[in-house]
Amino acid sequence: MQTVDQILVDIEVQGYSVIQEVIPAERVTAVRESVYAAHQIRAEEANAKAQAVRAQGHRLGGRRSAGSPGDNQRRAVVRPLCGG
């Protein structure tokens, strides 16, 4: 069992913490799908906002390098949710 301190460190470092046996096993799939759907909606909203900014002639910041921490964190969250 994780301690509260371990959970808080996970949240501070990774942005989330996996706490075992909080979601009943029979609900894990539904929760995973719900989280993935919410992530997709937020991604679509962000893409639409970026397109609107570009349509006004503005440039957005350059693409991050593959080794940037933000990219790795996003991959770490999305892969388990997608089953990959």
N, C-alpha and C positions, 0 to 999 in steps of 0.2 A: 504494500500500500504506500502510495506517495504521501509525503508530508505536505502541508500547506506551503512551506518554504520552497520545496522542490517545484510545486506547481507554479508559484509566483516567479521563480527563476525561469522556468520554461516560457511563461508568458512574456517576460521581459526580453529574453533572448530570441525566441522564435516567433512570438506574437500569438501563440496558442499553447495549450497543454492538453495532452490526451490523458483523460482520467478513466481508468478501467472501471467497467461495470456500472457506469452512471446511466447509460441508455440501455434498456433491456434488449437482449439479443434479438428478439423478434421485431424490434423497431429500428435496428441499425440501418437496414437498407433504405427504409423510408426517410430517415433523417439524412443519410448520405445524399439521397436524391434531392431532398429539399435544399440542402446546403449547396449542392452543385447548381441547381436551378437558380438560386439566389445569386450565386457567383456569376452565372451566365448573364443574368439581367444587369448586374452592375457593370460587367464588361461591355455589354451592348450600349449601356448609357454612356460609359466613358468613351467608347469609339464614336458615338454620335456627337458628343461634345467636342472631341478632337476634330472630327470632320467639319463641324460648324466653325471652329477656330481657323482651320485651314482654308475654308471657303471665303473667309474674310481677308485672305492673303497673308495670314500670320504663319510663321514656322514654329513648330513645336521643337522641344529639345531633341538632341540627337539620340539615336538608339543606344541603349546601354550595352556595354560589352557583355559577352556571355558569362563572364566571371563575376558580374556585379552581385552583391548580396540580395538585392531586391528580386532579381530574376530567379535565383535559387529558391528563395522563400516561396514565390508564387508556384514554382514547379512542385515543391514539397507539399503544398496544400492541394493542388489540383490533381496530381497523379493518383493519390489514394482514393480520391472521390470519383475518379473516372474508371477506377479499377485497373489502372496501368502502372 
